[in-house]
Each structure stands twice: as structure tokens, then as C-alpha cells.
């Protein structure tokens, strides 16, 4: 049975504007008009960048979800790393 895709999310209002996610992958992450991060395009880059952003986020507001591409290299290991942030 294939696991259902769970999209990444950010608790945008809790964002501290640390720039970690934006600097890591501006194709996935962006700032809104209040300079709070949000997911611009969950498929804008590799899942590993979403997981890395969650790990680097000083406010701990990024929830990586699951990989949209289950065949991405290292997806199983990345899912394990992401568990504590979901």
C-alpha cells in the first residue's frame, strides 16, 4: 500500500524571519507581505530541502510532511528525519 502524500506546512504566524528556509530554497519557500515564511511551491525543489529547512528553522515552525515524489533519493531516511517536525 502506498502512503498518502502529506503536503508540507508552516505555522506562518509563528515565523521569526530567520531566513534559513528562504536561503536554502527560494523556489519552495517565500515571505508574505508581513515577512513571514510560507510554502510557495512544495514541488519547487527536492524534499530533502524541506527537511533541511525544518531542521534549521530556529522557530521550529516547518512541518515537512511526506515526499511528493516517493522515489526521491533517500526518501525513507528523509521521512525518518522529518518525523519529529510533523
C-alpha positions as CSV (number, residue, x, y, z in Angstrom):
1,X,0.0,0.0,0.0
2,X,1.3,3.4,-1.0
3,X,1.5,6.1,1.7
4,X,-0.7,9.1,1.1
5,X,1.1,12.3,0.3
6,X,1.0,14.8,3.2
7,X,1.9,18.4,2.0
8,X,4.5,20.4,4.0
9,X,3.2,23.3,6.0
10,X,4.5,26.3,8.0
11,X,3.0,27.9,11.1
12,X,3.4,31.2,9.2
13,X,2.3,33.5,12.0
14,X,5.0,32.0,14.3
15,X,7.8,32.6,11.8
16,X,10.7,34.6,13.2
17,X,12.0,35.7,9.7
18,X,15.4,33.9,10.3
19,X,15.9,33.5,6.5
20,X,17.0,29.8,6.9
21,X,14.3,28.4,4.6
22,X,14.4,31.2,2.1
23,X,18.1,31.0,1.7
24,X,18.0,27.2,1.5
25,X,15.4,27.1,-1.3
26,X,13.6,30.2,-2.6
27,X,11.7,28.0,-5.1
28,X,9.9,26.2,-2.2
29,X,9.7,29.0,0.4
30,X,8.8,32.6,0.2
31,X,7.8,35.5,2.5
32,X,4.3,37.0,2.6
33,X,3.6,40.7,2.9
34,X,4.3,40.6,6.7
35,X,7.7,38.9,6.0
36,X,6.5,35.6,7.4
37,X,7.5,32.4,5.6
38,X,5.1,30.2,3.7
39,X,5.3,27.3,1.3
40,X,5.3,28.9,-2.2
41,X,5.6,25.6,-4.1
42,X,6.0,22.3,-2.3
43,X,7.2,20.7,-5.5
44,X,9.6,23.6,-6.3
45,X,12.6,21.6,-5.1
46,X,13.6,18.3,-3.5
47,X,12.0,17.0,-0.3
48,X,15.5,17.0,1.2
49,X,15.4,20.8,1.2
50,X,12.1,20.9,3.1
51,X,13.6,18.6,5.7
52,X,16.8,20.6,5.9
53,X,14.8,23.8,6.4
54,X,12.7,22.2,9.2
55,X,16.0,21.2,10.9
56,X,17.5,24.6,10.6
57,X,14.4,26.6,11.4
58,X,15.0,28.5,14.7
59,X,11.3,28.8,15.5
60,X,10.6,25.1,14.7
61,X,7.5,26.0,12.6
62,X,8.2,24.0,9.4
63,X,6.4,20.7,9.1
64,X,7.9,18.7,6.2
65,X,5.0,16.3,5.6
66,X,6.0,13.5,3.3
67,X,7.8,13.5,-0.1
68,X,5.7,14.3,-3.1
69,X,8.0,12.0,-5.0
70,X,8.3,8.8,-3.0
71,X,11.1,7.7,-5.4
72,X,13.3,10.7,-4.5
73,X,16.8,9.5,-3.5
74,X,17.0,8.8,0.2
75,X,13.2,9.4,0.7
76,X,12.9,6.8,3.5
77,X,15.8,8.3,5.5
78,X,14.4,11.8,5.0
79,X,11.0,10.8,6.2
80,X,12.6,9.5,9.4
81,X,14.4,12.8,9.9
82,X,11.2,14.7,9.3
83,X,9.1,12.7,11.8
84,X,10.0,14.9,14.8
85,X,8.9,18.1,12.9
86,X,5.5,16.8,11.6
